[in-house]
Amino acid sequence: MTLVPDPATADGHLPGTREYRRLVWALFAAGLATFALLYSTQALLTELSAEFGVSAAQSTLTLSLTTLGLGAALLVTGPWSDRIGRTRLIHASLGLSAVVAVGCALAPTWETLLGLRLLLGITLAGLPAVATAYLREELHPSAHARAAGLYIGGTALGGMAGRLVTGPVAELAGWRWGLASAAALGIACALAVTALLPRSQRFSPATGGAVSVLRMARRALADPALLCLYVIGGCSVGALVAVFNVLGFRLQDPPFGLGVGVASLLFLAYPVGTLSSAFSGRLADRVGRRAVLPVGALVAVLGLLFTLPDSVPLIALGLCIMIAGFFAIHGVASGWVPARAHAGGISTGQAASLYLFTYYAGSSVFGSLSGRAFTAAGWPAVVALAAVLLLVSGALALALRRTPSLLPASPAQASQPSGRSRLGSFPTTSR
């Protein structure tokens, strides 16, 4: 049954209203939980390597398999959300993920832990699949980019919490209690989302069967701008995860010799990502996404270079700069995808799922490659891998400046299978 919008929210919730604040804080908490659980093993890789007798490259599987499961599940949850609704999927995802996270802390063997981490990726897919589409549907168009930036800011803090909370706890009480602390955070956030998240007011269930889904997927893969954004997401996060997957090994080796708890303090750089994503979202609302995206890639490369010397202060500074650049890229790109898809008459849920599929595929593939690169040639090889990925992101961001904008599709256009949309008079910075 199609939901009838409340007249007061016919154009979406405006900043400053109670419903806007509830929605933004709920998705902030949901992003916090999702990414705390996703990255909860990253600060523990050295502990897991010692506990189970596996190599550095093998230890990264606890993250790579989770992102692999997440990316694969997104291909299902995105189209599914177009039929069952956004909020139901968010609640189910957070609840099931908290249960699986508790199981990870109790895993008796290495193989069991890997299996549960893969399952965790699948259960986590509900939120990332629908978050940006939900924001586009429920908020006033003037608030889309800034709200997407705030949501990505929540994911940035979640990424920090997943690493920063587990590291010190694991040093004091062992890796199991480290993972249990992340599970407790996930449970608390799930309860907060249950209390805060408003019901959808502007969601209309999609119609049609598998043929319709495949047709829409083909259209989401036919737009050159969307293709660029998908690859930008996969390459940029691949660079970030490559650096953080092996950072603990580098800092615990000579000449640093830091413990897991102290090394995890470098994840305090993550709040910079929260500020960066929120700022870049507001800036994109003013000057356009096309202007902001290439700058984010340039900033990330600059930060990466600062991590080359064997100096903890320079490494910390470089991480702050790189994180700022990455979250500018991701915050803008992830909000651009549903806006572009909507303007072209493409399913926003499906387009967002394809973006996140490549995002997590990049995280999984390049995160695993970083362990092999570090084993083979040390930190400079990891920096080289990350730099290439960021340069590819920057080049595609520049190419997007030459991609024509689209007018929002009319209902008639949205139902056409051809995927054609008119070029229009929207500012080239917007769509």
C-alpha positions as CSV (number, residue, x, y, z in Angstrom):
1,M,0.0,0.0,0.0
2,T,1.4,3.4,-0.9
3,L,1.9,5.7,2.0
4,V,0.2,9.1,1.8
5,P,2.5,11.9,2.8
6,D,1.6,14.2,5.7
7,P,0.8,17.6,4.1
8,A,3.3,19.2,6.6
9,T,6.1,17.0,5.1
10,A,5.0,16.9,1.5
11,D,8.3,18.4,0.4
12,G,10.3,16.7,3.1
13,H,11.5,17.6,6.6
14,L,13.3,20.9,6.8
15,P,16.4,21.6,9.0
16,G,15.4,22.9,12.4
17,T,12.2,20.8,12.7
18,R,11.8,18.1,15.4
19,E,11.4,15.4,12.8
20,Y,14.5,16.5,10.9
21,R,16.6,16.3,14.2
22,R,15.1,12.9,15.1
23,L,15.9,11.5,11.6
24,V,19.4,12.8,11.4
25,W,20.3,11.6,14.9
26,A,18.8,8.2,14.3
27,L,20.8,7.7,11.2
28,F,23.9,9.1,12.9
29,A,23.4,6.4,15.6
30,A,22.7,3.7,13.0
31,G,25.9,4.7,11.1
32,L,27.8,4.6,14.3
33,A,26.7,1.1,15.1
34,T,27.1,-0.3,11.6
35,F,30.7,0.9,11.2
36,A,31.8,0.2,14.7
37,L,30.8,-3.5,14.2
38,L,32.2,-3.6,10.7
39,Y,35.7,-2.4,11.7
40,S,35.7,-3.9,15.2
41,T,38.5,-6.3,14.3
42,Q,40.8,-3.9,12.5
43,A,42.6,-2.7,15.7
44,L,42.9,-6.3,16.8
45,L,44.6,-7.9,13.8
46,T,47.9,-8.3,15.6
47,E,46.1,-9.9,18.6
48,L,44.1,-12.2,16.3
49,S,47.3,-13.1,14.4
50,A,49.1,-14.1,17.6
51,E,46.0,-15.9,19.2
52,F,45.2,-18.1,16.2
53,G,48.7,-18.4,14.7
54,V,47.9,-16.8,11.3
55,S,49.8,-14.4,9.2
56,A,49.2,-10.6,8.8
57,A,47.6,-11.2,5.4
58,Q,45.3,-13.9,6.8
59,S,44.3,-11.8,9.8
60,T,42.9,-9.2,7.4
61,L,40.3,-11.7,6.3
62,T,38.3,-10.9,9.5
63,L,37.6,-7.5,7.8
64,S,37.8,-8.5,4.1
65,L,35.2,-11.2,4.5
66,T,32.8,-8.9,6.4
67,T,33.0,-6.3,3.7
68,L,32.7,-9.0,1.0
69,G,29.5,-10.3,2.6
70,L,28.2,-6.7,3.0
71,G,28.9,-5.8,-0.6
72,A,27.2,-9.0,-1.9
73,A,24.2,-8.6,0.3
74,L,23.7,-5.0,-0.8
75,L,22.8,-6.2,-4.3
76,V,19.7,-7.8,-2.7
77,T,18.8,-5.4,0.1
78,G,18.8,-2.3,-2.1
79,P,16.1,-3.6,-4.5
80,W,14.3,-5.3,-1.6
81,S,14.1,-2.0,0.3
82,D,12.3,-0.5,-2.7
83,R,9.5,-3.0,-2.0
84,I,9.3,-3.4,1.8
85,G,10.4,0.0,2.9
86,R,13.5,1.6,4.4
87,T,12.8,1.8,8.1
88,R,11.8,-1.9,8.5
89,L,15.1,-3.0,6.9
90,I,17.1,-0.6,9.1
91,H,15.6,-1.9,12.3
92,A,16.1,-5.6,11.3
93,S,19.6,-5.0,10.2
94,L,20.8,-3.4,13.4
95,G,19.0,-6.0,15.6
96,L,20.4,-9.0,13.8
97,S,23.9,-7.5,13.6
98,A,24.1,-7.0,17.3
99,V,23.3,-10.6,17.9
100,V,25.9,-11.8,15.4
101,A,28.5,-9.4,17.0
102,V,28.0,-11.1,20.3
103,G,28.6,-14.5,18.6
104,C,31.9,-13.2,17.2
105,A,33.2,-12.4,20.7
106,L,32.4,-16.0,21.7
107,A,33.8,-17.7,18.5
108,P,35.8,-20.8,19.6
109,T,37.9,-21.3,16.5
110,W,39.5,-19.2,13.7
111,E,37.2,-20.7,11.1
112,T,34.1,-20.0,13.2
113,L,35.2,-16.4,13.7
114,L,35.6,-16.0,9.9
115,G,32.2,-17.5,9.2
116,L,30.5,-15.2,11.8
117,R,32.3,-12.2,10.4
118,L,31.0,-13.0,6.9
119,L,27.5,-13.4,8.3
120,L,27.9,-10.1,10.1
121,G,28.6,-8.4,6.8
122,I,25.4,-9.8,5.4
123,T,23.3,-8.6,8.4
124,L,24.9,-5.2,8.3
125,A,23.8,-4.5,4.7
126,G,20.4,-3.2,5.6
127,L,21.4,0.3,6.7
128,P,24.0,1.2,4.1
129,A,21.6,0.0,1.4
130,V,18.9,2.4,2.3
131,A,20.3,5.3,4.2
132,T,21.0,7.8,1.4
133,A,17.7,6.8,-0.4
134,Y,15.8,7.3,2.9
135,L,17.4,10.7,3.3
136,R,16.5,11.7,-0.2
137,E,12.9,10.7,0.2
138,E,12.2,12.1,3.7
139,L,14.1,15.4,3.7
140,H,13.6,18.7,1.8
141,P,15.9,18.8,-1.3
142,S,17.8,21.8,0.2
143,A,19.0,19.6,3.1
144,H,20.1,16.5,1.1
145,A,23.8,17.1,0.9
146,R,24.3,18.3,4.5
147,A,22.2,15.5,5.9
148,A,24.2,12.9,3.9
149,G,27.4,14.6,5.3
150,L,26.1,14.2,8.8
151,Y,25.2,10.5,8.2
152,I,28.7,9.9,6.8
153,G,30.0,11.7,9.9
154,G,28.3,9.1,12.1
155,T,29.9,6.3,10.0
156,A,33.3,8.0,10.6
157,L,32.8,8.0,14.4
158,G,31.6,4.4,14.1
159,G,34.8,3.5,12.3
160,M,36.8,5.2,15.0
161,A,34.8,3.6,17.8
162,G,35.1,0.1,16.3
163,R,38.9,0.5,16.4
164,L,39.5,2.8,19.4
165,V,37.2,1.0,21.8
166,T,38.3,-2.6,21.0
167,G,42.0,-1.9,21.0
168,P,42.5,-0.7,24.6
169,V,39.9,-3.2,25.9
170,A,41.7,-6.0,24.2
171,E,45.0,-4.9,25.7
172,L,43.5,-5.0,29.1
173,A,41.2,-8.0,28.9
174,G,41.8,-9.8,25.6
175,W,40.4,-9.7,22.1
176,R,37.1,-11.4,23.1
177,W,36.2,-8.5,25.5
178,G,37.3,-6.1,22.8
179,L,34.7,-7.5,20.4
180,A,32.2,-7.7,23.2
181,S,32.6,-4.0,23.8
182,A,31.8,-3.3,20.1
183,A,28.7,-5.5,20.4
184,A,27.5,-3.6,23.4
185,L,27.8,-0.3,21.5
186,G,25.8,-1.9,18.6
187,I,23.0,-2.9,21.0
188,A,22.8,0.6,22.5
189,C,22.7,2.3,19.1
190,A,20.0,-0.2,17.9
191,L,17.8,0.8,20.9
192,A,18.4,4.5,20.2
193,V,17.4,4.1,16.5
194,T,14.2,2.2,17.6
195,A,13.2,5.2,19.8
196,L,14.2,8.0,17.3
197,L,13.8,6.9,13.7
198,P,10.6,8.5,12.2
199,R,8.3,6.3,10.0
200,S,8.6,6.9,6.3
201,Q,6.2,9.6,5.0
202,R,7.2,9.7,1.4
203,F,8.1,6.1,0.5
204,S,6.2,4.5,-2.4
205,P,6.7,0.8,-2.9
206,A,8.1,-0.3,-6.2
207,T,6.0,-2.5,-8.5
208,G,7.0,-5.2,-10.9
209,G,9.0,-8.4,-10.5
210,A,12.5,-9.7,-11.3
211,V,12.4,-8.4,-14.8
212,S,11.7,-4.9,-13.6
213,V,14.6,-5.1,-11.1
214,L,17.0,-6.3,-13.8
215,R,15.9,-3.5,-16.1
216,M,16.5,-0.9,-13.5
217,A,19.9,-2.4,-12.6
218,R,20.8,-2.1,-16.3
219,R,19.8,1.6,-16.3
220,A,21.8,2.2,-13.1
221,L,24.9,0.7,-14.9
222,A,24.3,2.7,-18.1
223,D,24.8,6.2,-16.8
224,P,28.5,7.3,-17.1
225,A,28.3,9.6,-14.1
226,L,27.0,6.9,-11.9
227,L,29.7,4.5,-13.1
228,C,32.4,7.0,-12.2
229,L,30.9,7.5,-8.7
230,Y,30.8,3.7,-8.1
231,V,34.5,3.4,-9.0
232,I,35.4,6.5,-7.0
233,G,33.8,4.9,-3.9
234,G,35.6,1.6,-4.4
235,C,39.0,3.1,-5.0
236,S,38.9,5.7,-2.3
237,V,37.8,3.4,0.5
238,G,40.3,0.8,-0.8
239,A,43.1,3.3,-0.2
240,L,41.8,4.1,3.4
241,V,41.4,0.4,4.4
242,A,44.8,-0.5,2.9
243,V,46.5,2.0,5.2
244,F,44.6,1.1,8.3
245,N,44.7,-2.6,7.9
246,V,48.5,-2.7,8.3
247,L,49.1,0.4,10.3
248,G,49.0,-1.7,13.6
249,F,51.7,-4.0,12.3
250,R,53.9,-1.1,11.3
251,L,53.5,0.6,14.6
252,Q,54.2,-2.5,16.7
253,D,57.4,-3.3,14.6
254,P,60.7,-1.5,15.1
255,P,61.5,1.4,15.3
256,F,58.1,2.1,17.1
257,G,57.4,-0.9,19.2
258,L,53.9,0.3,20.3
259,G,51.3,-1.9,22.0
260,V,47.9,-2.5,20.5
261,G,46.2,-0.1,22.9
262,V,48.6,2.8,22.2
263,A,48.7,2.2,18.5
264,S,44.9,2.3,18.4
265,L,45.0,5.8,19.7
266,L,45.8,7.0,16.2
267,F,42.2,6.1,15.3
268,L,41.4,9.3,17.2
269,A,42.0,11.0,13.9
270,Y,38.6,9.7,12.8
271,P,36.5,12.7,14.2
272,V,38.3,14.7,11.5
273,G,36.2,12.7,9.0
274,T,33.0,13.7,10.8
275,L,33.9,17.3,10.5
276,S,35.1,16.9,6.9
277,S,32.0,15.1,5.7
278,A,29.6,17.6,7.3
279,F,31.6,20.6,6.0
280,S,32.0,19.1,2.5
281,G,28.2,18.4,2.4
282,R,27.4,22.1,3.2
283,L,30.1,23.2,0.7
284,A,28.6,21.0,-1.9
285,D,25.2,22.6,-1.3
286,R,26.7,26.0,-2.0
287,V,29.3,25.5,-4.8
288,G,28.4,22.0,-6.1
289,R,29.5,18.4,-5.8
290,R,31.6,18.6,-9.0
291,A,33.8,21.3,-7.4
292,V,34.3,19.6,-4.1
293,L,35.0,16.0,-5.1
294,P,38.4,16.4,-6.9
295,V,39.7,18.6,-4.0
296,G,38.9,15.7,-1.5
297,A,41.1,13.3,-3.6
298,L,44.0,15.8,-3.7
299,V,43.8,16.3,0.1
300,A,43.8,12.5,0.7
301,V,46.9,12.0,-1.4
302,L,48.7,14.8,0.4
303,G,47.9,13.2,3.8
304,L,49.1,9.8,2.6
305,L,52.6,11.2,1.8
306,F,53.0,12.5,5.4
307,T,52.9,8.9,6.6
308,L,56.1,7.8,4.9
309,P,58.7,9.0,7.5
310,D,59.2,7.0,10.7
311,S,57.7,9.7,12.9
312,V,54.6,9.1,15.0
313,P,53.6,12.8,14.9
314,L,53.9,13.0,11.1
315,I,52.0,9.7,10.7
316,A,49.2,11.1,13.0
317,L,49.1,14.4,11.0
318,G,49.1,12.5,7.7
319,L,46.2,10.2,8.9
320,C,44.2,13.3,9.9
321,I,44.6,14.9,6.4
322,M,44.0,11.6,4.6
323,I,40.8,11.0,6.6
324,A,39.6,14.5,5.9
325,G,40.1,14.0,2.2
326,F,38.5,10.6,2.1
327,F,35.4,11.6,3.9
328,A,35.0,14.6,1.7
329,I,35.0,12.2,-1.3
330,H,32.7,9.6,0.3
331,G,30.3,12.1,1.8
332,V,29.8,13.9,-1.5
333,A,29.8,10.8,-3.7
334,S,27.4,8.8,-1.6
335,G,24.9,11.6,-1.5
336,W,25.3,12.3,-5.2
337,V,24.4,8.8,-6.3
338,P,20.7,8.9,-5.2
339,A,20.4,12.5,-6.4
340,R,21.7,11.6,-9.9
341,A,19.7,8.4,-10.0
342,H,16.5,10.2,-9.1
343,A,17.1,12.8,-11.7
344,G,17.5,10.1,-14.3
345,G,14.5,8.1,-13.4
346,I,16.6,5.3,-11.9
347,S,15.8,3.4,-8.6
348,T,17.6,5.3,-5.9
349,G,17.8,2.1,-3.7
350,Q,19.4,0.2,-6.6
351,A,21.9,2.9,-7.5
352,A,22.9,3.3,-3.8
353,S,23.4,-0.5,-3.6
354,L,25.6,-0.6,-6.6
355,Y,27.7,2.3,-5.3
356,L,28.1,0.5,-2.0
357,F,28.8,-2.9,-3.7
358,T,31.8,-1.4,-5.4
359,Y,32.7,0.5,-2.2
360,Y,32.9,-2.7,-0.1
361,A,34.3,-4.7,-2.9
362,G,37.2,-2.2,-3.0
363,S,37.5,-2.4,0.7
364,S,37.7,-6.2,0.6
365,V,40.0,-6.6,-2.3
366,F,42.5,-3.7,-1.6
367,G,42.4,-4.3,2.1
368,S,43.6,-7.9,1.5
369,L,46.2,-6.7,-1.0
370,S,47.6,-4.3,1.5
371,G,48.6,-7.1,3.8
372,R,50.5,-8.8,1.0
373,A,52.1,-5.5,-0.1
374,F,53.3,-4.9,3.5
375,T,54.7,-8.4,3.8
376,A,56.5,-8.1,0.5
377,A,57.9,-4.6,0.5
378,G,56.9,-2.8,3.7
379,W,55.1,0.5,4.3
380,P,56.2,2.2,1.1
381,A,54.4,-0.4,-1.0
382,V,51.2,0.2,1.0
383,V,51.5,3.9,0.4
384,A,52.1,3.3,-3.3
385,L,49.0,1.1,-3.6
386,A,46.8,3.7,-1.8
387,A,48.2,6.6,-3.8
388,V,47.4,4.9,-7.1
389,L,43.8,4.3,-5.9
390,L,43.4,7.9,-4.8
391,L,44.8,9.2,-8.1
392,V,42.3,7.1,-10.0
393,S,39.5,8.6,-7.8
394,G,40.8,12.1,-8.5
395,A,41.0,11.6,-12.3
396,L,37.4,10.3,-12.3
397,A,36.2,13.2,-10.2
398,L,37.7,15.6,-12.8
399,A,36.0,13.6,-15.6
400,L,32.7,14.1,-13.8
401,R,33.0,17.9,-14.3
402,R,32.4,17.3,-18.0
403,T,29.4,15.0,-17.5
404,P,26.1,16.7,-18.4
405,S,23.5,17.2,-15.6
406,L,20.0,15.7,-15.7
407,L,16.6,17.1,-15.0
408,P,14.6,15.2,-12.4
409,A,12.6,12.5,-14.2
410,S,8.8,12.9,-14.5
411,P,6.7,9.9,-13.5
412,A,6.4,9.0,-17.1
413,Q,10.1,9.0,-17.6
414,A,10.6,6.9,-14.5
415,S,8.5,4.2,-16.0
416,Q,10.3,4.1,-19.3
417,P,12.6,1.1,-19.7
418,S,15.0,2.8,-22.1
419,G,16.8,4.7,-19.3
420,R,17.0,7.9,-21.4
421,S,16.7,11.3,-19.6
422,R,16.7,14.8,-20.9
423,L,19.6,17.0,-20.4
424,G,18.4,20.0,-18.5
425,S,18.9,23.3,-16.8
426,F,19.9,22.0,-13.4
427,P,23.2,23.5,-12.4
428,T,26.1,21.2,-13.5
429,T,27.2,21.0,-9.9
430,S,24.1,19.3,-8.7
431,R,23.1,16.3,-10.7
